[in-house]
Amino acid sequence: EIIEVFSGMRLVESPRMPMVDLSETELMSRVLARRPGAWRELEARYRRIVYRCIIMTLNRCTIGASHADVDEVYGELQLSLLQDDMRKLRLWDPARGASLGSWLGLLAKNAARDFVRARGSAKETDTEQLAELSSPDGSPLDAVLADERRAQLSDTLAAYTERDRRFLT
């Protein structure tokens, strides 16, 4: 049994399964169990969407967010994900219909808004006004959720007969 130390927590290694083959739920189980390599895989899979959500939110809420600001928000988000026995990660529930990427994107946007509020440089602080400022294409999170809804609808329609599908569409 190999033990790795990460931020003062003990991580116990289990039989190896390639992390890229894991589903979101399996990966999250390994992250929450502090398995070696699981956190790195989580970060590798979702870093781009998290950074994209942070950058988009900072650009909407501030004038000229710097690379340092983006990195600071990312670091704060990483810390918040580890706090309280990974409480924010434990709150993700795949049964609610949101993918893990969507959940992490939402947390990233919230972290960016918190950063802006703490700095006091927000153009808009009302979340309803922020929603009105969204681009016509929508956010990456909106795109991911729309893709998931389309896939679910497609799966549901596949269970119907051709005649019923024509009626519904």
Disulfide bonds with the S-S distance in Angstrom:
none
